[in-house]
Amino acid sequence: MRLGFGAWLAACLVAACGTADPGATPQPGTSQPQAELSPQTGTASSSGVESTEPTPPGAGLVGDPADRELEILGMAHAESADDFLLALPGSSGLRADPAADLIPDGAQSVGTPQRGRIHNAIPLPPRPHLYTRRHPGRSFGSTHTIRTIQTALSTLRSDKGVRTEVMIGDISLPSGGPISPHVSHQSGRDIDIRLLLVEGLDRKTVPVDASSVDWDATWTMVHSFLETGAVKVLFLDFRRQALLHAAALRAGVHPNVARRWFQWPQAGGPGLIRHEAGHRAHVHIRLGCGHAEPSCRGS
């Protein structure tokens, strides 16, 4: 079943009015390592000095990266947590697994992530059993992007059993184009996702402290996106990559495979998961162009 674009857009815009529930609690996670590593030596460091790894062009935040990250992970416009919403009367239908082909055709990424727009952009639909939208008005994307999110997070929930709240941050504005404070996020294929929190933390927590992160659940989420084959690059602070890398090995990823995924432990080295300042508390997933996007361009 495929929905008409107009009907889909109207329904999703009406649903984009959720507000944060201050009393909600994130779902359980697992205990995690807390040490951060130096990007130069791979050894434990408590200096607080940011990595000197060069910034890939067009992937950063305008202004002070640490301050801007706090800004883009703020919860003032977030929806209610899924555990709160799904406890309300009449919510049982919200648990139905969405099929990616329910996302309408026709929304196309145009141009590059740093100089682009979206043709017929569609909003990320409300799916409280899969994710929470931090700001629905900043969660528009291409058909390819929205379908990839549904596929990856449906796998995370149904096949891998992760129940921790997944907070989707910025994707793009309704027509794409510049979106403060980002350099990119203009063409509907950049996705910010807060690192998954450990059990018991307030859902408003911005996990700038590594001990706030459920690294095993976060790796499972990241791997669910990698398995789609749609990810072009993923940005995460270099020292945080060490903790995610350790979680990948615990999950059974072979070291030779991990070397293909991660830039760590070689600063400046190859890898799909790359350093970017201002990405200590969230991952920035950039998708490649979809098959039906003739005007989409690389970064």
Residue pairs with C-beta under 8 A, 6 or more apart in sequence:
1 101
1 102
2 101
2 102
2 104
2 105
3 102
3 104
4 104
5 104
5 105
5 106
5 107
5 120
5 122
8 103
8 104
8 122
8 125
9 122
9 123
12 122
12 123
12 124
12 125
12 126
13 123
15 125
15 126
15 136
16 123
16 126
16 133
16 136
16 137
16 139
17 136
18 78
18 79
18 80
18 85
18 126
18 133
18 136
19 77
19 78
19 79
19 80
20 75
20 76
20 77
20 78
20 79
20 80
20 203
20 204
21 80
21 81
21 84
21 85
21 203
22 204
23 84
24 80
24 81
24 83
24 84
24 203
25 81
25 83
25 200
25 202
25 203
26 81
26 164
26 165
26 197
26 199
26 200
26 201
26 203
27 83
27 163
27 164
27 165
27 199
28 163
28 164
28 199
29 164
29 196
29 197
29 198
29 199
29 214
29 216
29 217
30 198
30 199
30 214
30 216
30 217
31 198
32 198
32 210
32 211
32 213
32 214
32 215
32 216
32 243
32 247
33 210
33 215
33 243
33 246
34 210
34 211
35 44
35 210
35 242
35 243
36 44
36 45
36 46
36 210
36 239
36 240
36 242
36 243
37 43
37 44
37 45
37 239
37 242
37 264
37 265
38 44
38 45
38 47
38 239
39 51
39 52
39 53
39 238
39 239
39 264
39 267
39 275
40 52
40 267
42 242
42 264
42 265
45 239
50 65
50 277
51 237
51 238
51 239
51 267
51 275
51 277
52 267
53 238
53 263
53 267
53 268
53 275
54 268
55 275
55 276
55 277
56 233
56 235
56 274
56 276
56 299
57 114
57 299
58 112
58 113
58 114
58 183
58 184
58 299
59 113
59 183
59 184
59 233
59 235
59 276
59 284
59 286
59 299
60 183
60 276
60 277
60 278
61 68
61 69
61 72
61 181
61 182
61 183
61 277
61 278
62 68
62 180
62 181
62 182
62 183
63 181
65 277
65 278
65 279
66 208
66 278
66 280
68 181
68 278
69 206
69 208
69 278
69 279
69 280
69 281
69 282
70 206
70 208
71 181
72 169
72 170
72 181
72 182
72 192
72 282
73 134
73 167
73 169
73 192
73 194
73 206
73 281
73 282
74 134
74 206
75 134
75 203
75 204
77 134
77 135
77 136
77 137
78 132
78 133
78 134
78 135
78 167
79 85
79 126
79 128
79 132
79 133
79 136
80 128
80 132
81 132
81 165
81 203
82 128
82 129
82 131
82 132
82 165
83 165
85 91
85 94
85 128
86 94
86 95
86 128
86 129
91 128
94 127
94 128
94 129
95 129
97 154
97 158
98 125
98 127
98 130
98 150
98 154
99 150
100 147
100 150
100 151
100 154
101 147
103 122
103 125
103 143
103 146
103 147
103 150
104 122
104 143
105 143
105 292
106 119
106 120
106 143
107 118
107 119
107 120
107 121
107 122
107 141
107 142
107 143
107 146
107 188
108 118
108 119
108 120
108 142
108 143
108 290
108 292
108 293
108 294
108 295
108 296
109 116
109 118
109 141
109 142
109 144
109 145
109 176
109 187
109 188
109 189
109 289
109 290
109 293
109 295
109 296
110 116
110 117
110 118
110 119
110 176
110 187
110 293
110 295
110 296
111 117
111 186
111 187
111 295
111 296
111 297
112 186
112 187
112 297
112 298
112 299
113 184
113 185
113 186
113 187
113 189
113 190
113 286
113 299
114 183
114 184
114 186
114 299
115 186
116 176
116 177
116 186
116 187
116 188
116 296
116 297
117 175
117 176
117 177
117 186
117 187
118 140
118 141
118 142
118 172
118 174
118 175
118 176
118 187
118 188
119 295
121 140
121 141
121 142
121 172
121 174
121 175
121 176
121 188
122 140
122 141
122 142
122 143
122 146
123 136
123 139
123 140
123 174
124 133
124 136
124 139
124 140
124 141
124 146
124 149
124 168
124 171
125 146
126 133
126 136
127 150
127 153
129 157
130 150
130 153
130 154
130 156
130 157
130 166
131 149
131 153
131 165
131 166
131 167
131 168
132 165
132 166
132 167
132 168
133 139
133 168
134 167
134 168
134 169
134 170
134 194
135 169
135 170
137 173
137 174
138 169
138 170
138 171
138 172
138 173
138 179
139 168
139 170
139 171
140 171
140 172
140 173
140 174
140 175
140 176
140 188
141 149
141 171
141 172
141 188
141 189
141 191
142 187
142 188
142 189
142 290
142 293
142 296
143 290
143 292
144 189
144 230
144 287
144 289
144 290
144 291
144 292
144 293
145 171
145 188
145 189
145 191
145 287
145 290
148 225
148 228
148 230
148 287
149 168
149 191
151 228
152 221
152 224
152 225
152 227
152 228
153 166
153 221
153 224
155 224
155 227
156 162
156 166
156 220
156 221
156 224
157 163
160 220
160 224
162 196
162 217
162 220
162 221
164 196
164 197
164 214
164 217
165 196
165 197
165 203
166 193
166 194
166 196
166 221
167 193
167 194
167 203
168 191
168 192
168 193
169 191
169 192
169 193
169 194
169 282
170 179
170 182
170 185
170 190
170 192
171 185
171 188
171 190
171 191
171 192
172 179
172 185
172 186
172 187
172 188
172 190
173 179
176 186
176 187
176 188
177 186
178 186
179 185
179 186
182 190
184 190
184 286
184 299
185 192
187 296
189 286
189 287
189 288
189 289
189 296
190 284
190 285
190 286
190 287
191 284
191 285
191 286
191 287
192 282
192 283
192 284
192 285
193 221
193 282
193 283
193 285
194 206
194 207
194 281
194 282
195 207
195 212
195 213
195 214
195 218
195 240
195 281
195 282
195 283
196 213
196 214
196 217
196 218
196 221
197 203
197 205
197 207
197 212
197 213
197 214
198 211
198 212
198 213
198 214
199 214
201 212
205 212
206 281
207 213
207 281
208 280
208 281
210 240
210 243
213 243
215 243
215 244
215 246
215 247
216 247
216 250
216 251
218 244
218 247
218 283
219 244
219 247
219 248
219 251
220 251
222 234
222 244
222 273
222 283
223 248
223 251
223 253
225 231
225 234
225 285
226 234
226 261
226 272
230 287
230 288
231 272
231 285
231 286
231 287
231 288
232 272
232 286
232 287
232 288
232 298
232 299
233 272
233 273
233 274
233 286
233 299
234 272
234 273
234 274
234 283
234 284
234 285
234 286
235 273
235 274
235 275
235 276
235 279
235 283
235 284
235 286
236 244
236 273
236 274
236 275
236 276
236 279
236 283
236 284
237 275
237 276
237 277
237 279
237 280
238 263
238 264
238 267
238 275
240 279
240 280
241 262
241 263
241 264
241 273
241 275
242 264
242 265
244 262
244 273
245 258
245 262
245 264
245 265
248 258
248 261
248 262
249 255
249 258
253 261
259 271
260 271
260 272
261 271
261 272
261 273
262 271
262 272
262 273
263 269
263 270
263 271
263 273
263 274
263 275
264 271
264 273
267 275
276 284
286 299
288 298
289 296
289 297
289 298
290 296
